[in-house]
Amino acid sequence: MPRKSDTLSLDAIDERLLALLREDARRPVAKLARVLKMSRAAVYTRLEKLQKQGPIQGYTVKLKPDYHRRLIRAHVMIKVLPKLSRATERQLSAMPSLTALYTVSGEHDLIAMVEVEDVGKLDALIDAIGSLEGVEKTVSSILLSQKLQNG
């Protein structure tokens, strides 16, 4: 059965509001209202609706490109023992250097996106992931450069 948040339809104003927030989530409501040609109260109402029933789960920090370029980023593909998959996912989600964790189809079960300051920390992190109970195998790919990012 679909949850209420799954059935919320977004109109053009909601879509524009989300686009503005993706550009700068700290933009004051007064500026959002001016751009959208709406009252601040109407923007607050939409924000509340999008947070309670819609796609906004939270707000985050977008790092400056020069800081972000200093980080070493990698994808760690992980094969997990089926009986231990939930416990392994919980352990992985507690690692602060993991920025995302995806389930995938194919030879591997999960892909972890990681960011660290140097190769020594990357090596230690990959070792830590590989030593988790339930992890059968890892394969890592270091990201060299970003060619495109939408949104």
C-alpha positions in Angstrom: 0.0 0.0 0.0 1.5 3.4 -0.9 2.4 5.7 1.9 0.9 9.2 1.9 4.4 10.6 1.0 4.5 8.3 -2.0 1.3 9.8 -3.4 1.9 13.5 -2.9 1.9 15.2 -6.3 4.1 18.2 -6.8 3.0 21.2 -8.8 5.3 23.5 -10.8 5.8 25.8 -7.8 6.9 22.9 -5.6 9.3 21.8 -8.3 10.7 25.3 -8.6 11.0 25.6 -4.8 12.9 22.3 -4.6 15.3 23.5 -7.4 16.0 26.7 -5.5 16.7 24.7 -2.3 19.1 22.4 -4.2 21.0 25.5 -5.3 21.1 26.9 -1.8 19.3 25.2 1.1 20.1 28.1 3.4 18.4 30.7 1.2 16.1 32.7 3.4 12.3 32.2 3.1 11.9 35.9 2.2 14.2 35.5 -0.8 12.4 32.3 -1.9 9.1 34.1 -1.6 10.5 37.0 -3.8 11.8 34.6 -6.5 8.5 32.6 -6.5 6.4 35.7 -6.3 4.6 34.4 -3.3 4.0 35.5 0.3 6.4 34.2 3.0 3.5 32.5 4.7 2.7 30.6 1.5 6.4 29.5 1.1 6.5 28.3 4.8 3.3 26.3 4.2 4.8 24.6 1.1 8.1 23.9 2.9 6.2 22.3 5.8 4.2 20.2 3.4 7.3 19.1 1.5 9.0 18.2 4.7 6.1 16.3 6.3 4.6 14.6 3.3 7.0 15.1 0.5 10.5 14.7 -0.8 12.4 16.9 1.7 14.1 14.6 4.1 16.6 17.1 5.5 19.2 19.7 4.6 22.9 19.2 4.0 26.1 21.0 3.5 27.5 21.4 -0.1 31.3 21.5 0.1 33.3 24.0 -1.9 34.8 22.5 -5.0 38.4 23.2 -3.8 37.8 21.4 -0.6 35.9 18.6 -2.3 38.7 18.1 -4.8 41.2 17.5 -2.0 39.2 14.5 -0.8 39.8 11.0 -2.1 36.5 9.5 -3.2 35.9 5.9 -4.0 33.2 3.3 -4.8 33.5 0.2 -2.7 31.5 -2.7 -4.2 30.6 -5.2 -1.5 29.5 -8.8 -1.6 27.6 -9.7 1.6 26.5 -13.0 3.1 22.7 -13.0 2.8 22.0 -13.9 6.4 24.1 -11.0 7.6 23.1 -8.3 5.2 21.0 -6.2 7.6 23.7 -6.3 10.3 26.4 -5.5 7.8 24.3 -2.5 6.5 23.9 -1.2 10.0 27.7 -1.4 10.6 28.4 0.3 7.3 26.0 3.1 8.0 27.8 3.9 11.3 31.0 4.6 9.4 31.3 8.4 9.1 33.4 8.3 5.9 30.6 6.6 4.0 28.6 9.2 2.2 26.1 6.8 0.6 25.2 3.1 0.5 23.2 1.5 -2.3 21.9 -1.9 -2.9 22.6 -3.1 -6.4 21.9 -6.0 -8.7 24.7 -8.1 -10.1 27.7 -9.8 -8.6 27.9 -7.4 -5.7 25.2 -6.6 -3.2 26.1 -3.1 -2.1 28.1 -0.1 -3.3 29.4 2.3 -0.6 30.5 5.8 -1.6 33.3 6.9 0.6 35.3 10.1 1.1 38.6 10.4 3.0 41.5 12.9 3.3 44.3 10.6 2.1 45.2 7.2 0.7 46.3 5.9 4.1 42.8 6.6 5.4 41.2 5.0 2.3 43.3 1.9 2.8 42.3 1.6 6.4 38.7 2.2 5.6 38.6 -0.5 2.9 40.3 -2.8 5.3 37.7 -2.0 8.0 34.8 -2.6 5.5 36.4 -5.9 4.4 36.8 -7.1 8.0 33.1 -6.6 8.9 31.3 -9.8 9.7 29.2 -10.7 6.7 31.4 -9.1 4.1 32.7 -11.7 1.7 34.5 -9.5 -0.8 35.2 -5.9 -1.7 36.3 -4.3 -5.0 37.2 -0.6 -4.9 37.4 2.1 -7.6 38.9 5.5 -6.9 37.2 8.4 -8.5 39.7 10.4 -10.5 37.6 13.4 -11.7 34.0 14.6 -11.9 32.8 15.3 -15.4 29.2 16.3 -14.6 26.9 16.7 -11.7 23.2 17.6 -12.1 21.2 18.9 -9.1 
